[in-house]
Amino acid sequence: MTIFRPARMLGAALALSAAVLPGTAPAADFAGKTIEWTIPFSTGGGSDVWARFFAPLIAAELPGKPTIVVKNVGGGGSITGTNQFFTRAKPDGLSILGTSATTQFPYMLDDPRVRYDYKNLIPIMLSPTGGVVYVNPSLGAKDARDIGKMKGKEMKYGSQGPTSLDLVPLLAFELLELDVKPVFGMQGRGDGRLAFERGEALIDYQTSSAYLRNVVPLVKQGKAVPLFSWGIIDDNGAFARDPTFPELPHFVEAYEQAYGKKPSGPAFDAFKSFVIAGYAAQKPLFLPKGTSKDIVDAYVAAIQKVVSAPDFKDRAGDEIGEYKQQAGVTAERTLNAALDINPAAKAWVKNWLTTKYNVKLGN
């Protein structure tokens, strides 16, 4: 458990009574309070790093400058800690929850272990990320326009599992009609990259920070060819180029460059929902349903101050990246776009996972 105590100005530790007009609710005040931020993963992972970066910044901007405690509750691929929060957290502003794509996907796929319901949580922030798909140059591809030339060529891909974050690339490969043979059991995307470097895998993807750090050198050495990024979702709900990789087409552009038409149908609808849940909305921050408007507004205002600070991008670095952090209504809209998966698309992806990868899912 890590405690973040923001610096307090002289006299801030004293509780001051604010004048309240008749008929109005008092503004939220967290002076002297401790906020528990549940992260349903063990320490040291991406979600843990994310929470420990944001915790002191948010605490410093909340009214009363409270203490924030990051509480790691690992187990069940994040399901255990999220279930615990959902059943125990009180809507008093002193309990917040940070999840990840690993938490969203089981919910979307009706995993029977899931007891939480995103419809009964209030999203107050989203932290996006991105990713890039690249191939071995021996396949003959120079860019996305050559994807069609790779059809029929068997390609190994090191994967953590079909319902992990790797669901997104597996869906992309299916839509592109590529003969990709996933090798499951990788402990992380780093293992997949190492398999690529050894020549055991001919296709791979990495999230933005790992791609910049570990794959760009391979591209410069002529050992990897980038094809496309996942892209981002703009304010109109459409795909747009990833600001970290503006020179690369996003997936929809790449598909169109390769096949002369836009992707469509239930498989693409499923891909869009999971790519939003996995990347555009990868790390959401929640308050419990029933939390009062003044508390929600206080959190949203604090987050907006944090992410709009002139030095935020410099402080965020590669771990947070160039991506626009979303707060309040914008965060809710983006998350809903992912979780409100089309029933036909949901049925398609569940059947596809069962028939192709023998995945057992709930109803």
C-alpha positions in Angstrom: 0.0 0.0 0.0 1.4 3.4 -1.0 0.3 6.7 0.6 0.4 10.0 -1.3 0.3 13.1 0.8 0.3 16.3 -1.3 2.0 19.4 0.1 -0.4 21.6 1.9 -0.3 25.4 2.0 -0.1 27.1 5.4 -3.4 26.8 7.2 -4.8 24.2 4.8 -4.9 21.6 7.5 -7.5 23.6 9.4 -11.1 22.8 8.6 -12.9 25.9 7.5 -16.6 26.2 7.3 -17.9 27.4 4.0 -21.0 29.6 3.8 -23.8 27.6 2.1 -26.7 29.3 0.6 -30.2 28.0 1.6 -31.3 25.2 -0.6 -27.9 24.4 -2.0 -25.7 21.4 -1.2 -22.3 22.1 0.3 -19.3 21.7 -2.0 -17.2 18.6 -1.6 -14.4 18.9 0.9 -11.8 16.1 1.5 -9.7 17.9 4.1 -8.3 15.4 6.6 -9.7 12.5 4.6 -8.0 9.4 3.1 -9.1 8.1 -0.3 -8.5 4.4 -1.1 -7.7 3.8 -4.8 -8.2 0.1 -5.6 -6.1 -1.3 -8.4 -7.1 -5.0 -9.0 -3.5 -6.0 -10.1 -0.3 -6.6 -8.2 2.3 -4.0 -7.8 4.7 -3.0 -10.6 2.3 -3.6 -13.6 1.1 -1.0 -16.0 -2.1 -0.2 -14.1 -0.1 0.1 -10.8 2.4 2.5 -12.4 -0.5 4.5 -13.9 -2.3 4.9 -10.5 0.9 5.8 -8.7 1.6 8.5 -11.3 -1.8 10.1 -11.1 -2.6 9.6 -7.4 -0.5 12.5 -6.0 -1.5 14.8 -8.8 -5.2 14.3 -8.3 -4.9 14.5 -4.6 -3.2 17.9 -4.8 -6.1 19.2 -6.9 -9.1 17.8 -4.9 -10.7 20.2 -2.4 -9.0 19.8 1.0 -6.0 18.1 -0.5 -6.7 14.6 0.9 -4.3 11.6 1.2 -4.7 8.9 -1.5 -3.8 5.3 -0.7 -3.2 3.0 -3.6 -4.4 -0.5 -2.6 -3.4 -3.4 -4.8 -5.8 -6.4 -4.8 -4.5 -9.0 -7.3 -6.0 -12.2 -8.4 -8.4 -13.6 -11.1 -6.9 -11.4 -13.8 -8.3 -8.3 -12.0 -11.7 -9.8 -11.5 -11.2 -10.5 -7.8 -10.3 -6.9 -6.8 -13.0 -5.4 -9.0 -15.7 -7.7 -7.6 -14.6 -6.7 -4.1 -14.7 -3.0 -4.9 -18.1 -3.4 -6.5 -19.7 -5.1 -3.5 -18.0 -3.1 -0.7 -17.3 0.5 -1.9 -19.4 3.3 -0.5 -20.5 6.2 -2.6 -18.9 8.8 -0.3 -16.0 9.8 -2.5 -13.4 8.0 -0.4 -13.3 4.9 -2.6 -12.2 4.9 -6.3 -11.4 2.1 -8.7 -8.9 1.8 -11.6 -9.4 -1.0 -14.1 -7.9 -2.0 -17.4 -8.7 -3.7 -20.6 -8.1 -7.0 -18.8 -11.1 -6.1 -16.6 -13.3 -4.8 -19.5 -12.9 -7.9 -21.7 -14.3 -10.5 -19.3 -17.3 -8.3 -18.6 -17.9 -7.9 -22.3 -17.6 -11.6 -22.9 -20.0 -12.6 -20.0 -17.3 -14.3 -17.9 -19.3 -16.1 -15.1 -16.7 -14.9 -12.6 -17.7 -11.3 -13.1 -19.8 -9.8 -10.4 -19.2 -6.2 -11.3 -21.4 -4.1 -13.6 -19.9 -1.1 -15.4 -23.4 0.4 -15.7 -23.3 0.8 -11.9 -20.0 2.6 -11.9 -19.3 6.3 -12.7 -16.4 6.8 -15.1 -14.5 10.0 -14.2 -11.3 9.5 -16.3 -10.0 7.5 -19.2 -6.3 7.0 -20.1 -5.9 5.8 -23.7 -2.9 4.1 -25.2 -2.1 2.7 -28.6 -0.3 -0.1 -30.4 1.5 -0.9 -33.7 1.4 -4.1 -35.8 4.7 -4.9 -37.6 6.1 -7.9 -39.6 9.3 -9.6 -40.5 10.6 -8.1 -43.8 11.0 -11.6 -45.2 7.2 -11.5 -45.9 7.9 -8.9 -48.6 5.6 -6.2 -47.2 6.8 -2.6 -47.3 3.7 -1.0 -45.8 0.0 -1.6 -45.3 -0.7 -1.6 -49.1 1.1 -5.0 -49.3 -1.1 -6.7 -46.7 -2.9 -8.6 -49.4 0.4 -10.1 -50.6 0.8 -11.8 -47.2 -2.4 -13.8 -47.6 -1.7 -17.5 -47.6 1.6 -17.1 -45.8 1.7 -18.8 -42.4 2.8 -16.5 -39.7 3.4 -17.5 -36.0 2.4 -14.9 -33.4 3.4 -15.1 -29.7 0.2 -14.5 -27.7 -0.8 -14.3 -24.0 -4.2 -15.8 -24.8 -7.3 -15.3 -26.9 -9.3 -13.4 -24.3 -6.4 -11.2 -23.2 -5.5 -7.9 -24.7 -4.4 -10.0 -27.7 -8.0 -10.4 -28.6 -7.7 -7.2 -30.6 -4.8 -8.2 -32.9 -6.3 -11.7 -33.3 -9.6 -10.0 -34.5 -7.5 -7.7 -36.8 -5.7 -10.7 -38.3 -9.0 -12.4 -38.9 -10.5 -9.4 -40.6 -7.4 -9.1 -42.8 -7.7 -12.8 -43.7 -4.1 -13.5 -42.7 -3.0 -17.0 -41.9 -1.7 -16.2 -38.4 -1.0 -19.1 -36.0 -1.0 -17.8 -32.4 1.3 -19.5 -29.9 -0.5 -19.0 -26.6 1.2 -18.9 -23.2 3.4 -15.9 -23.5 3.8 -14.2 -20.1 3.7 -10.7 -21.6 4.1 -8.8 -24.9 7.8 -8.6 -24.2 8.0 -12.4 -24.7 6.1 -12.0 -28.0 8.6 -9.4 -29.2 11.6 -11.7 -28.3 10.0 -14.5 -30.3 9.8 -12.1 -33.2 13.4 -11.0 -32.8 14.5 -14.7 -32.8 12.6 -15.3 -36.0 10.1 -17.6 -34.4 7.2 -15.2 -35.0 6.8 -13.3 -38.2 4.1 -10.9 -37.0 3.8 -9.0 -33.7 2.3 -6.0 -32.1 3.4 -3.8 -29.1 1.7 -1.1 -27.2 3.0 2.4 -27.8 5.6 2.8 -25.1 7.1 -0.7 -25.8 7.1 -0.1 -29.5 8.9 3.2 -29.2 11.4 1.7 -26.8 12.0 -1.7 -28.3 10.8 -1.9 -31.9 11.7 1.4 -33.5 15.4 0.3 -33.3 14.5 -2.9 -35.1 12.7 -0.8 -37.8 15.8 1.4 -38.2 18.0 -1.7 -38.6 15.6 -3.1 -41.3 14.5 -6.0 -39.1 10.9 -5.0 -38.8 8.3 -3.3 -41.0 5.4 -1.4 -39.4 2.1 -1.8 -41.0 -0.5 0.1 -39.0 -1.5 1.4 -35.6 -4.8 0.7 -33.9 -5.6 4.4 -34.2 -7.7 6.4 -31.8 -11.4 7.2 -31.6 -12.1 10.9 -32.2 -14.9 13.0 -30.6 -17.3 11.8 -33.3 -16.7 8.1 -32.6 -14.6 7.6 -35.8 -11.2 6.2 -36.2 -8.3 8.7 -36.5 -4.6 8.4 -36.7 -2.6 7.8 -33.5 -0.9 11.1 -32.5 2.1 9.1 -31.4 2.4 7.5 -34.9 0.9 10.1 -37.3 2.9 8.6 -40.2 1.2 5.2 -39.9 -2.3 4.4 -41.2 -4.8 3.3 -38.5 -6.4 -0.2 -38.9 -9.4 1.0 -41.0 -7.1 2.9 -43.4 -4.8 -0.1 -43.7 -7.7 -2.4 -44.5 -8.9 0.1 -47.1 -5.4 0.4 -48.6 -5.1 -3.3 -48.9 -8.5 -4.2 -50.1 -10.0 -1.0 -51.6 -13.0 -1.0 -49.2 -13.8 -0.3 -45.6 -14.2 -3.2 -43.2 -17.8 -4.0 -42.1 -20.0 -6.6 -40.6 -20.2 -8.2 -37.1 -16.5 -9.1 -37.0 -15.6 -5.5 -37.5 -18.2 -4.3 -35.1 -16.7 -6.6 -32.5 -13.2 -5.4 -33.3 -14.2 -1.8 -32.9 -15.8 -2.4 -29.5 -12.8 -4.3 -28.2 -10.2 -1.9 -29.6 -12.0 1.0 -27.9 -12.2 -1.0 -24.6 -8.6 -2.2 -25.0 -6.9 1.0 -26.1 -9.0 4.2 -26.3 -10.5 3.4 -22.9 -7.8 1.1 -21.6 -7.5 2.5 -18.1 -10.7 4.0 -16.6 -11.1 5.5 -13.2 -14.4 5.1 -11.4 -16.5 6.2 -8.5 -19.3 4.0 -7.2 -22.9 4.6 -8.5 -24.8 6.8 -6.1 -21.9 9.2 -5.5 -23.3 12.7 -5.2 -22.9 15.2 -8.0 -20.7 17.6 -6.0 -18.2 14.8 -5.3 -18.2 13.7 -9.0 -17.8 17.3 -10.1 -14.9 17.8 -7.7 -13.0 14.7 -9.1 -13.7 15.7 -12.7 -12.5 19.3 -12.0 -9.3 18.0 -10.3 -8.5 15.6 -13.1 -9.1 18.3 -15.7 -6.6 20.6 -13.9 -4.0 17.8 -13.8 -4.2 16.9 -17.5 -4.4 20.5 -18.7 -1.3 21.6 -16.7 1.4 23.0 -19.1 4.0 20.5 -17.8 1.7 17.4 -17.9 3.1 15.9 -21.1 6.6 16.3 -19.9 5.8 14.7 -16.5 3.8 11.9 -18.2 6.6 10.8 -20.5 6.3 7.6 -22.5 4.3 5.7 -19.9 1.3 7.9 -20.4 2.3 9.1 -23.9 0.8 11.7 -26.3 -2.7 10.6 -25.8 -5.5 13.0 -24.7 -6.7 12.1 -21.2 -10.5 12.1 -21.0 -12.6 13.2 -18.0 -16.3 13.4 -17.1 -18.8 13.2 -19.9 -16.2 12.5 -22.6 -14.8 9.6 -20.6 -18.3 8.2 -20.1 -19.2 8.5 -23.8 -16.0 6.7 -24.9 -16.4 3.9 -22.4 -20.1 3.4 -23.4 -19.1 3.1 -27.1 -17.0 0.1 -26.1 -19.2 -1.6 -23.6 -22.4 -1.2 -25.5 -21.3 -3.9 -27.9 -23.8 -4.8 -30.7 -25.6 -8.1 -29.8 -24.8 -9.6 -33.2 -21.2 -8.7 -32.9 -21.0 -10.1 -29.3 -22.6 -13.3 -30.5 -20.2 -13.5 -33.4 -17.0 -13.0 -31.3 -18.1 -15.5 -28.6 -18.8 -18.1 -31.3 -15.5 -17.3 -33.0 -13.6 -17.7 -29.8 -15.3 -21.0 -29.0 -14.9 -22.6 -32.5 -11.5 -21.3 -33.3 -9.7 -21.3 -30.0 -12.0 -23.6 -27.8 -12.6 -20.8 -25.3 -15.4 -21.6 -22.8 -17.6 -18.5 -22.2 -20.7 -17.7 -20.2 -24.1 -17.1 -21.8 
